[in-house]
Amino acid sequence: MYQWRKDIARWRIGDTLYLSIPFTWLLPQARAIAQQTNRKIRAGGPAVELMPDYLSDVAAIGGDPVAEPLTMHNPLAGRTSEGCPNACSFCINQDKPLRELMNWTPRPVMCDDNFLACSAEHIHQAIDRLSVLPMVDFNQGLDARLFPRYADELQRLPLLRLRFAWDSAAQEAPVMDAIGMASGRGIKDIRCYVLVGFREMPDEAMYRCRTLREVGVLPNPMRYQPLDCLAKNEHVGEHWEDHELKRFCRYWARQAWLEHVPYDEFQVDTPHEQLALTD
């Protein structure tokens, strides 16, 4: 289920090569692809939406992809809606209004930007259609603030796991309430995205991760990337040092192996670990 391409998805129809580019740091690679082929190029994806001018001289931008680009990244992925009303300043969807899709295919890995922000009618109909699947994972996470409103409705689904997001200290109460409510309903596999390196102090990021582990939730650190970055992990938040930010994200992303190792004892002193810090 989780064999994501994590790269540019490309496919050819007729004499046109289609590129779906998920991250802005892949845009230089996409440009090189376009310059090295004689075929017509059509480019789309989140990175192109953020920086449409970057490829405009070498590719046609946007338009009908004549395929489902999301399934080119993961054939088990789908979505019922796109966009989000929250306008978070760090998020790719800050200027993308919520839109409920009319035609969508139920798939195990659903990638709505904010599923629970949809209308109650849309959510009810979507859950009806998704309930026939053997398992469902809302891969982008569910809005903890809206979860209590739809917790009973979501129990109709064969949920593989639940994912929430804890982006700042101010969200502690709704996140912990949602986790408690989910645990009380017997959901054992709960995970939480944790934004790291945006504007917070390192101690605040540490508090969020440690608090999640104390209640049995696996934190998934998401290192902040500026929306126009052309190199991954190049940005270092003003309160962080580069090495410590990498160390922090590596430790908390590998709790399945490192949960019994205190953070203060986690040393990156082997060639393998040193290489991993550059990932």
ROPA-672575 format. One line per field, with one value per residue (C-alpha): residue in three letters; residue number from 0; z, y, x. Coordinates in Angstrom, 2 decimals. Example, Ala and Ser with C-alpha at 12.3 -4.5 7.8 and 13.67 -1.06 7.14 Angstrom:
res: [ALA/SER];
n: [0/1];
w: [7.80/7.14];
v: [-4.50/-1.06];
u: [12.30/13.67];
This chain:
res: [MET/TYR/GLN/TRP/ARG/LYS/ASP/ILE/ALA/ARG/TRP/ARG/ILE/GLY/ASP/THR/LEU/TYR/LEU/SER/ILE/PRO/PHE/THR/TRP/LEU/LEU/PRO/GLN/ALA/ARG/ALA/ILE/ALA/GLN/GLN/THR/ASN/ARG/LYS/ILE/ARG/ALA/GLY/GLY/PRO/ALA/VAL/GLU/LEU/MET/PRO/ASP/TYR/LEU/SER/ASP/VAL/ALA/ALA/ILE/GLY/GLY/ASP/PRO/VAL/ALA/GLU/PRO/LEU/THR/MET/HIS/ASN/PRO/LEU/ALA/GLY/ARG/THR/SER/GLU/GLY/CYS/PRO/ASN/ALA/CYS/SER/PHE/CYS/ILE/ASN/GLN/ASP/LYS/PRO/LEU/ARG/GLU/LEU/MET/ASN/TRP/THR/PRO/ARG/PRO/VAL/MET/CYS/ASP/ASP/ASN/PHE/LEU/ALA/CYS/SER/ALA/GLU/HIS/ILE/HIS/GLN/ALA/ILE/ASP/ARG/LEU/SER/VAL/LEU/PRO/MET/VAL/ASP/PHE/ASN/GLN/GLY/LEU/ASP/ALA/ARG/LEU/PHE/PRO/ARG/TYR/ALA/ASP/GLU/LEU/GLN/ARG/LEU/PRO/LEU/LEU/ARG/LEU/ARG/PHE/ALA/TRP/ASP/SER/ALA/ALA/GLN/GLU/ALA/PRO/VAL/MET/ASP/ALA/ILE/GLY/MET/ALA/SER/GLY/ARG/GLY/ILE/LYS/ASP/ILE/ARG/CYS/TYR/VAL/LEU/VAL/GLY/PHE/ARG/GLU/MET/PRO/ASP/GLU/ALA/MET/TYR/ARG/CYS/ARG/THR/LEU/ARG/GLU/VAL/GLY/VAL/LEU/PRO/ASN/PRO/MET/ARG/TYR/GLN/PRO/LEU/ASP/CYS/LEU/ALA/LYS/ASN/GLU/HIS/VAL/GLY/GLU/HIS/TRP/GLU/ASP/HIS/GLU/LEU/LYS/ARG/PHE/CYS/ARG/TYR/TRP/ALA/ARG/GLN/ALA/TRP/LEU/GLU/HIS/VAL/PRO/TYR/ASP/GLU/PHE/GLN/VAL/ASP/THR/PRO/HIS/GLU/GLN/LEU/ALA/LEU/THR/ASP];
n: [0/1/2/3/4/5/6/7/8/9/10/11/12/13/14/15/16/17/18/19/20/21/22/23/24/25/26/27/28/29/30/31/32/33/34/35/36/37/38/39/40/41/42/43/44/45/46/47/48/49/50/51/52/53/54/55/56/57/58/59/60/61/62/63/64/65/66/67/68/69/70/71/72/73/74/75/76/77/78/79/80/81/82/83/84/85/86/87/88/89/90/91/92/93/94/95/96/97/98/99/100/101/102/103/104/105/106/107/108/109/110/111/112/113/114/115/116/117/118/119/120/121/122/123/124/125/126/127/128/129/130/131/132/133/134/135/136/137/138/139/140/141/142/143/144/145/146/147/148/149/150/151/152/153/154/155/156/157/158/159/160/161/162/163/164/165/166/167/168/169/170/171/172/173/174/175/176/177/178/179/180/181/182/183/184/185/186/187/188/189/190/191/192/193/194/195/196/197/198/199/200/201/202/203/204/205/206/207/208/209/210/211/212/213/214/215/216/217/218/219/220/221/222/223/224/225/226/227/228/229/230/231/232/233/234/235/236/237/238/239/240/241/242/243/244/245/246/247/248/249/250/251/252/253/254/255/256/257/258/259/260/261/262/263/264/265/266/267/268/269/270/271/272/273/274/275/276/277/278];
w: [0.00/0.72/-2.34/-3.17/-6.10/-4.19/-7.48/-10.74/-12.23/-16.01/-18.67/-22.41/-24.44/-28.17/-28.77/-25.40/-22.28/-19.08/-15.90/-12.47/-10.04/-6.34/-4.80/-5.85/-5.30/-8.22/-10.64/-11.78/-12.59/-14.52/-16.48/-17.43/-18.61/-20.76/-22.31/-23.15/-25.14/-28.49/-27.34/-26.32/-22.57/-20.34/-16.66/-13.62/-9.96/-6.69/-7.53/-10.81/-9.09/-6.67/-9.28/-12.69/-14.35/-13.67/-16.56/-18.68/-21.39/-21.83/-21.14/-21.42/-17.91/-16.38/-18.38/-18.64/-17.88/-19.63/-16.60/-12.83/-11.82/-8.20/-9.23/-11.18/-7.82/-6.02/-7.79/-4.53/-3.85/-4.48/-3.13/-2.73/-2.47/-2.84/-1.15/2.42/4.06/6.85/4.88/7.02/6.02/5.80/3.65/-0.09/0.18/1.79/-1.35/-2.62/-1.78/-0.77/-3.68/-3.40/-6.39/-8.28/-9.84/-7.76/-7.26/-3.79/-3.00/0.20/0.46/0.45/0.06/0.66/1.89/4.59/4.27/7.42/6.21/3.46/3.79/6.01/2.97/1.06/4.04/4.58/0.91/0.75/3.82/2.27/-0.82/1.08/3.52/0.94/0.91/3.11/4.69/4.48/5.43/5.23/4.32/4.57/8.06/9.56/11.17/14.93/15.57/13.37/14.35/17.31/14.96/12.70/14.99/15.01/11.25/10.67/12.72/9.78/7.94/8.23/9.24/8.95/11.15/12.07/11.38/12.80/12.65/15.48/13.86/16.85/20.62/20.37/18.91/21.88/23.32/20.15/19.13/22.51/22.65/19.22/20.19/23.41/21.56/18.92/21.55/23.44/20.33/20.18/17.43/18.30/15.44/15.75/14.24/14.12/11.72/13.58/11.75/12.65/11.85/10.97/13.69/16.88/19.39/19.48/23.01/21.77/18.96/21.48/23.79/21.05/20.06/23.62/24.56/21.65/22.59/26.18/24.94/22.55/19.33/16.78/15.79/12.16/11.98/8.87/8.24/7.04/3.41/2.00/-0.74/-3.36/-2.36/-5.17/-2.85/-0.25/3.41/2.59/4.84/8.54/10.94/12.78/16.13/14.84/13.75/10.62/12.23/15.19/12.94/10.89/14.05/15.58/12.48/12.08/15.70/15.84/12.39/13.50/16.78/15.72/16.19/18.57/21.05/23.82/23.19/25.08/22.79/24.77/24.14/20.43/18.77/15.08/15.04/12.52/8.78/8.09/10.40/9.10/5.55/6.60/8.00/4.47/3.19];
v: [0.00/2.37/1.96/5.65/6.69/9.71/11.02/12.42/10.22/10.08/8.41/8.72/9.02/9.42/11.85/13.61/12.86/13.69/14.64/14.76/16.55/16.29/18.38/21.65/20.24/17.88/20.75/20.96/17.23/17.75/20.57/18.30/15.62/18.14/19.43/15.95/14.73/15.63/14.80/17.27/17.77/18.47/19.06/19.19/18.28/20.21/21.54/23.01/24.58/26.30/27.43/27.39/29.64/27.33/24.97/27.22/27.66/23.90/22.34/22.93/23.55/21.87/20.85/17.46/14.75/12.04/9.82/9.93/11.39/10.28/6.62/7.07/7.76/4.97/2.75/2.25/5.99/8.15/11.14/12.37/16.07/18.46/21.70/22.89/25.90/26.32/28.46/27.41/29.53/26.55/24.41/23.90/24.20/27.64/29.20/26.14/26.22/23.02/21.25/18.09/15.80/14.48/11.49/9.52/5.90/4.31/3.17/1.97/4.96/8.13/11.40/14.15/17.32/17.75/15.11/16.13/19.72/18.52/18.80/16.27/14.92/14.36/12.66/10.37/9.35/8.88/6.64/4.59/3.99/3.39/0.95/-1.87/-1.90/-4.34/-1.44/2.35/4.72/8.49/8.99/12.79/12.68/13.76/17.15/16.49/19.45/17.95/14.31/14.31/15.42/12.39/9.77/7.61/7.90/6.91/3.75/2.34/2.07/-0.74/1.77/0.44/3.27/6.84/9.80/13.28/16.31/18.40/21.45/23.80/23.93/25.63/22.47/20.24/20.07/19.05/16.60/14.88/14.84/13.18/10.62/9.81/9.46/7.18/5.04/4.76/3.33/0.55/1.99/0.81/2.14/5.93/8.14/11.85/14.14/16.65/19.78/20.48/23.40/25.97/28.64/26.59/26.21/22.75/22.15/22.70/20.15/17.73/18.20/17.30/14.13/12.96/13.64/11.53/8.61/8.77/8.08/5.33/7.32/7.19/10.70/11.27/14.34/16.42/18.73/22.11/22.87/26.38/26.36/27.53/25.42/23.81/21.70/19.33/19.93/23.01/25.27/25.34/27.07/30.08/28.29/25.13/23.94/21.82/18.73/18.76/19.19/16.16/14.17/15.09/14.05/10.82/9.76/10.44/8.96/5.64/4.99/1.45/0.73/3.49/3.74/2.18/4.52/7.85/10.81/12.07/8.74/8.67/9.17/9.48/8.19/5.35/5.72/4.32/6.82/9.70/8.83/8.62/12.15/13.43/11.85];
u: [0.00/2.84/5.01/4.97/7.10/8.47/9.75/8.44/5.74/5.94/3.84/3.43/0.25/0.75/3.58/3.17/5.18/3.30/5.14/3.49/5.83/4.96/7.76/9.36/12.86/12.16/11.56/15.22/15.05/11.81/13.41/16.31/13.86/12.02/15.24/16.50/13.49/12.02/8.51/5.86/5.87/2.89/3.68/1.45/1.31/1.66/5.13/3.92/0.93/3.30/5.85/4.11/6.69/9.62/8.81/6.61/9.28/9.87/6.46/2.75/1.47/-1.56/-4.59/-6.28/-3.67/-5.75/-5.04/-5.25/-1.87/-2.23/-2.41/0.82/2.49/0.62/-1.95/-3.86/-4.26/-7.30/-9.19/-12.75/-11.84/-8.94/-7.96/-8.45/-10.11/-7.52/-5.02/-2.02/0.98/3.35/1.07/0.87/-2.93/-2.99/-4.49/-6.35/-10.07/-11.80/-13.51/-15.57/-15.01/-17.99/-16.26/-13.79/-12.83/-12.79/-9.24/-7.51/-5.15/-7.21/-5.32/-7.86/-6.20/-8.87/-11.57/-13.46/-13.80/-16.15/-19.90/-21.67/-23.49/-20.25/-18.60/-21.58/-21.71/-17.94/-17.94/-20.75/-18.62/-15.38/-16.98/-16.92/-13.10/-11.14/-9.21/-8.95/-6.14/-6.58/-2.96/-2.94/-4.38/-7.69/-8.34/-8.29/-10.57/-13.28/-12.78/-15.24/-18.02/-17.53/-15.99/-19.11/-19.50/-15.87/-16.37/-18.29/-14.97/-12.40/-9.72/-6.18/-4.92/-5.73/-3.48/-3.73/-1.41/0.03/1.59/1.99/1.71/-1.68/-3.25/-2.49/-6.02/-7.90/-5.15/-5.08/-8.89/-9.05/-6.42/-8.26/-11.54/-10.01/-8.28/-11.55/-13.14/-10.56/-8.33/-4.82/-2.72/-2.78/-0.09/0.49/2.33/4.51/5.66/9.29/11.59/8.95/8.86/8.98/11.80/13.43/12.09/8.54/8.97/10.49/7.49/5.03/6.92/7.46/3.84/2.64/4.89/3.64/0.10/1.20/1.10/3.90/5.04/5.94/8.21/7.61/10.55/9.36/10.20/9.63/7.03/9.55/12.57/14.55/16.72/15.27/16.18/18.21/16.15/17.05/14.64/16.01/15.99/17.69/21.11/21.30/22.83/20.45/17.41/18.46/19.21/15.84/13.87/15.82/15.30/11.58/10.91/12.42/10.67/9.85/13.56/14.65/11.77/13.89/16.82/16.61/17.06/20.04/21.79/21.05/24.42/25.01/28.54/28.61/29.23/25.76/24.06/26.17/25.11/21.47/21.57/22.15/18.92];
